[in-house]
Amino acid sequence: MVNSQAGLHAGAVPLAVRMRPRSLDEVAGQKHLLRPGSPLVNLANDKGGAQGSVSIILWGPPGTGKTTLAQAIAHSSNRKFVELSAVTAGVRDVRQVMEEAFRSRDLYGLSTVLFLDEIHRFSKAQQDALLPGVENGWVILVAATTENPSFSVIAPLLSRSLLLTLEQLDDDDLGVLVDRAVVDARGLAGRVTLSAEARSTIIRLASGDARRALTALEAAAASVLSGPAAAPAADLTVLTSSAAAPAADLPGERDDKTRSDEFVPEISADTVAQAVDRALLRYDRNGDEHYDVISAFIKSVRGSDVDASIHYLARMIEAGEDPRFISRRMIVLASEDIGMADPQALVIAVAAADAVQFIGMPEGRIPLAEAVVYLATAPKSNASYLAIDKAIADVRAGKIGRVPKHLRDAHYPGAKRLGHGKGYLYPHDAEIGVVSQRYLPDELVGTGYYLPTEHGNERDVSARLEKIRRIINN
C-alpha cells in the first residue's frame, strides 16, 4: 500500500505531491467531470454513504489528475483511503484490502475508497479478485489507466463501473497550478518569483501534464535557491503536513521580520531550460513561430525532403504542439499534395491520427514519424485538389445547368411521364463497364476538371482515364 501523505521532513516529498489538491474545489481542469450533480461530485459529497457506492474508472493521459481526484473524493467524503499500484500489488494484496474494507464497513460503518493505479497492468486473475468487493459495495473502486479500458479492463469490472475520460490540462489550468505552487505554504511559499517568460516555458514544456509542470518548477526553484544570492538552504525548508504553518511563521522567518526586504530570486526562462536540461525552443503555439514551423513542415513534406520533414516534426513535438493539430495537417496534406499519386497516403495519415489518439504521447511520436516518412517519400500530385477547386469555382459562377433528363430520378409517380430516366444506359450491362453517355449538363459539355499527372499511381490512372473519356464522349 502506498501512503503519499507528507511527513515532518516533507522537503524530500516532491512538489507535485505536496501540492496535490485536498478537495475537488482545488482541482484544476476536468470541469466536464466536476459539474454539480456529476458522479465524482456526488461521490465526494456523500459523506454518510446514503447514495450507495459507485465505482469509477478514470482514463486519461499522465498528469491529468487521476490520483488527485481519487484522494480528493476520499478526503471530502471522510472515507478510508487505500492506494495500491498494479505495478507492485498482487492478488493477495487485493484480497487483504477487501477483507479489511468488509470489516470496516460492517463493524464501524466506514466505507473504503480503493485507488488502484495502472489497472491495465493487472492480469485477468488480479482484476477478478476485485469483483466481489466492487459488486457487494465493500469498496468504492477508483481505478486509473492510461490505456483504453475497453481493451485492458475485464468486461465484468467495466460493467460494474462508470468510465470517465480525463482530458489533458490546458494552458490556463497549468498556469493556475504553477502560480499556486509558487505562493502556497505547501509549495515554494513565495521564496522565488517566476518571470512571465519562465511561466510560459514551464507550461509549454509540460504539454498538458500537471506533474511535469510542477517537477520543472521545482527543479528551476532549486537551481535559483542554491545560487549565491539565495538564502541559506537551512532557511528554505517548508513544513508541508496537512497542518502547515502560515507563511509568516515559516522557519527562518519567525525571528527575522526584515526578511520581506531581502532579495527574492527570480526564475527565468533560461533557468528553466538549464534545470530541466532541455533546449528552449522559440515557439509560441499562438504566435508567428507556430505558423512558421508548420508551414516549413508542410513545404518540406510537399518537397519530398524527408530529413527536413522529420526535423520540423521533432521541433513541434518538443515544443509541446498538440499532436492532434499535427495529425490534422498531415491528413490535409495527404489529400492535397499526394492525392491519387498514392491513394494509400490518406489511409496512412488517418491511421497515424487514430494511433496518436489511441496511445497518446510520447509514444505517439512513432506513428507520426512513420506517416511523415511515408508522405515525404510518396509521389506527389495536387490534381484532385485542383479539380474540386475548379469545379467549385464554376458552381459559384453559376455554370451549373440542368441535370440531363436521362440521369434524373425516375422513381417517384409521374417521373416517367416527364421523361426522367428515359434512355439511361446501365454501365454494368456493357462488356467493359463503360458506355457512351452524356453526364455533364449541356452548359458544361467538354469541360475537364481532373487532369492527372504522370507521378506514381496517377500514371496508370491517366492512361485509363483517357480511354474512359474517349468512350463516354464518343
N, C-alpha and C positions, 0 to 999 in steps of 0.2 A: 504494500500500500504506500501511496505517496502523500506526503504532507508538505504542502508548499507554504505553510504559514511562516511568516518571518519570525526569527528568534531575537534574542537580546543583541547578539552581534550581527545585525542584519546587513551590515555593509557588504558582506560577502554574497548576499542574495541579489541576483540580477535585477536591474532596474525594471525590466518588463514584468517581473513577478511582484516586486514591491508596489508597482503602480496598477496592479490588477484591480478593476472596479469592485467595490464591496456591495453594490446594489445595481439593479437594472437601470436606475436613473443615471448612473455614471458611465454606462456603456456608450461608446461612440460607434456610430454606424448601425447597420442592421435594423433600420427603422421599420422596414416591412415586416419584421418579426416581433416588434416591440410596441405595436399599436394597442390601445386599450381593448381588452377582451380577447387578445391573441392567446394561443395556448401557453406560450412562455410567460406572459404577464399573469395569466390566471394561475399557473403553477406556482409562481413566486408569491402571489398574494394569498394563496390558500394555506394559511398558517395552521389551521386545525385539521387539514386533510378532509374537509367535508365534501370537497368536489371530487374525491377519488384520485387515483394516481394515473397519470398519462405518461407513458414512456416516450422518449424522443430520440431521434437520430439526427444529428447535426452534420450536414455535408457541406464542405466548403474548403477553399484553399488554406494553406498555413497562415497563421497570424491574423485570422479574421474574427477571433473571439469565441471559439468553441469552448475552451476550458473556462474562460471568463464567464460565459453565460451559465455554465453548469454550476460554478461556485456561487454566482450571484443568486441563482434560484435557491440553492441550499441555504444560503445565509439569510436571504429575505424571508424565507418561509419557516425559519427556525427548525429545519430538518437536519438530521445527521448526514454528514457528507463524507463519502468514502471514494477515493480515487484509485483506480487501477490502470495500469498500462498494459496493453495487449503485447507489448514487446517483452515484458518480463513475467507477467502473470500467467498461471496455468489453471487447469480445471479445479485443482484443489483450492486455489486462492478464491476462485469464483464461488465454490460451494461454501467456503468458510464465511464469505461475506453474506451469502444468502441465509445461512443459519443464524448469524448474528442479527441480521435485519429482521428475521422472523421473530426472534426473541425480543428485540427492541420494540417491535410493533405490538406483540401480544402482552408483554409484561409492563411496558412503560408507555405505550401509546405513541411511540416516537417512530415516525417513518424515516426511511433512509433513501438518500439520493446517491446512486452509484454512477459515478462518472467513469466511463471506460474509453480511454483514448486509443486511437488507432485500431478500432474494432475490426477493420478489414484484415488485420494481421491474425485475428483469431481463426482457428480451424473450425470446421463444422461441429466437431465434438465440443469444443470450448463454447461455441455460441449456443449449442443445445443446452449446456449447463445453465444458461441464463434464463431459459424459457419458464421453468417453474416459478421463479421469483417474480418475473415480469407478469406472467399470467395471473398469479394469485395476489399481486399487489404487495409482495413483501418489500420490493424495492421499486423506486422510480428510476428506471434506467435512462441516463442521458449519455448516449454514445456519440463519439466524434469520429469522422473519417474524412480523408481527402480523396478517397476513391468512390466511384459510383456505387451506392449501396445496392442497386439492382443486381450487381454482379458480385459484390463482396460480402453481402449480409444474407443469411439464410431466409427463405420466404416466410417461415412461421414467425420469426422475430420481426421481420418487416411488417407483417400484417397486424402485429400487436403494438406497433409504434407509429408515431407521427414522424414523417420525414420532412425536415425543414432545411432549406437550402440557404447557406450564408453567402453573401456577396463580398467581393474584395472591397476594402475600405477606400473611399475616395479621398482626394487631397484635403478636403475640408475636415473629414473625420480624423485623418492623421495629424493635421495641424492642431486640432483640439487636444489630442493625446500628447503631442510633443510640448505644447505650451503648458499643459497641466503638469507634466513631469518636471519642467524647469522650476516651477514655483512651489509645488506641493511638498509638504514636510516629509512625505514618504519617499520623495524623489530627490531632486537636487537642491531643494529648499532655497532657491534664489541665489545660490553661491556662484552661479555663472549667468551670463546673459547670452542670448542667441541672436546673431545678426539675421536680417531678413533673408539674405542670400544663403546662409547656412541652413536656415529653417527650410527653405525651398529645396536645397540639396538633399537634406535628410528625407524629406517627403518623397522626392523623386527617386532616390536610391531605394526606398522602402518598397516601391511598386505595390502598394496596397496592403503590405504586411505590417501590422502594428508592432509585432515583436522585433522585426528587423529595424523599424524606425527607432524604437527605444534602445535597442542594442547599439545602433550607430550613435545616438545621442549620448549614451553612457560612455562609449569609447572616446568620443570627442571631448566630453567633460573631463574625463580622467586625464586627457592629454593637456588641457589648459590648466587644470588644477595642480598638475605636477610641475608646471613651469616656474621660472624664477620669481615671477611677480605674484604667484598664487600664495594663499595662506598655507601654513604648515599642515601636513597631512593629518596630524592628530586632531586638528580642528574641523575636519571635513566629515567625520563620522556622523551619520544621522540615525537616530532611533526610528525604526520603521515597523515596530509592532503595531497592533491594532489600536494601541493607546499611545501613539506617538506624541511626543511633546510638541507644544506650539513652537512656531518658528522662533519666537523671541527667547525661548528657553533652551535652544539647541546648545549642545556642548560647544565651548569656545565663545559663546556669546553671553552667558549668564553674568560674567564678571567684566564684560567689556562692552559698554554701551556706545562706544565710538566706532564700533565695527561698521556701521552703515556708511561711514565716511571713507572707509578704505576702498581700495581698488577692487572692482569685481571683474574678473577676466571674462572676455567675450569669445564665444566660439565663432570662428569664421568658416567660410566655405572651404578654404584651404585646410583648416584644422580637421574638418570632417573628412576630406579626401585622404589626408595622411593617416587619420585614426582608423579608417576602415580599409586602408591600403587599396584604394580604388581610384583610378584616374577620374578627375572631374570632366564630364562631357558638357560642352557648351551646347545645351539642348533644352529648349523650353517647349513643352508639349502644346503650348498655346501661342508660341511666338514664331519668328522667322525661321529659326533653325529646324523646327519641326517640319515646316513645309520644304525647306531646302534639302533635308536629308531624304524625305520620302520621294521628292522629285528626282534626286540623284539615284535613288534605289530603282525607281521605275524606269528611268532612262538607261540605267546600266543593264537591267534585265532585257529591255527592248533592244539594246545594242549588242546583246549576247556576250557581254563581259561578265563571266561567272564569278571571277575573283572580286571585282568591284561590287557586284550584287551581294555577295556574302559579306563583304566589309560593311556595307551600309545596313544590312540586316543586323549585324552584330552591334553596330552603333545604336540602332533603335532599341534592341533588346537591353543593352547595358544602360541605356538612358531611361529605362522603365516605360517605354512606349507600350500602349495597350496592344497585346498580341492580336486581339480581335480586329483592331484597325489595320494592322499589317496584313492579316488574312483577307480582309475585305478588299484591300488594294490589289492583292495577288489574284483574287478571283476576277476582278475587273480587267486586270492586265491580261490574264489568260484568254479572255474573250476578245478584248480589244486589239491586242498586239500579236496574238498567236492564232486564235480562231481556228479556221478549218485547215490551216497548215499542219496542225496537230491537235485534233479534237480531244485527245487524251489530256491535254494541258489543263482544261477546265475541270476535269474529273480529279486530277491530282491536286489542284488548288483547293477545291471544295473539301477533299479528303483531309488535307492539311488543316484547314479551318476547323473541321469536325474533331480532328485529333487534338488540337490545342484546347478546344472547349472541353474535351473529354478528360485529358490528363493534366491540363494546367501547365504552369511554368514552374521550374526552369526546364523540365523535360520537353515541353512543347517546342523548344528551340530546335529539336532534332527533326521532327516532321516539317517544320518551317524551312529549315535549311535544305532538306531533301527536295521540297517543292520548288524552292528558289533555284537550285541547280538544274532541275528539270526544265523550268520555264526559261532560264537563261540560255540553255543549250538547245532548246527546241527551235525548229524553223519558224519564221515569223510571217504573219500576214494580217493586215487590217481590213481585208476585203469585206468581211461580214459587217464590221463596224461602219465602213463607208457605205455599204449597201443600205443599211437601215436608216442612216442619217439622210441619205439622198432620197429615199422613199418618203420619210417623214417630211422633208422639205417640200416635195411635190404635193403631199396631202395638205400641208399648211397653206400652200399656194393655190389650193382649190383644184388641182389636177387630180380628180378622183373618178368622175364618170359613173354611170350606172353599171351595176353588175350585169354581165351578159345574161340573157334570158335562160339559156340552157344550163347556167350554173345556179340559178335561183332555187330556193326551197320549193319543192312540189308536193309537200306532204299535207298541207292544210286544204280544207274544202275550197274549191274554186280556183286553185292554183293552176291546174292543168288547163282550165278554160282560158286562163290568161297567157298560156303558152310557157309557163315556168317549167323548166326541166326538159322541155321538148328538144330532142336532138342531142342530148348529152351522151357522150361516149364513155363507157366504163373502162378505164385503162387496164384493169385486170383481165378483161376479155381479149385483149390484144396479146399476141405471142410474145412480144418483147416488153410488155407492161407500160408502153408509152404510145399515145395516139396523137394524131394531128388534130388539134383542137385549140380554139382561142380561149384564153383565161383572163387576160387583162381587159379592162374597159376599152371601148373604142378610142377614147382620147389618149390612151397610153400604149396603143399597139406599137410594138417595135422598141419600146423603152427597155433598157437593161440596167439593172441595179447592181447585181452581184457580178464582179469581174475578178475571178480567181487569179492568183499569182502562179508562178511555176515553182513555189517553195514547198518542200515536204509533201504532205498528203494532198495539197491543193493541185499539185502537178497531175495527179490521177483524176481529181475532181474536174479539172479544167478540160481534160480530153473527153471525159464522159459527158460533161455539161454541153460541150459543143455539139455532140451527136444528138443529145436530148432536144436542144433548142432547134436543131435543124428539122427534127421530126415534128415537133409541136407547131412550128411556124410554117410548115410545108403547105 
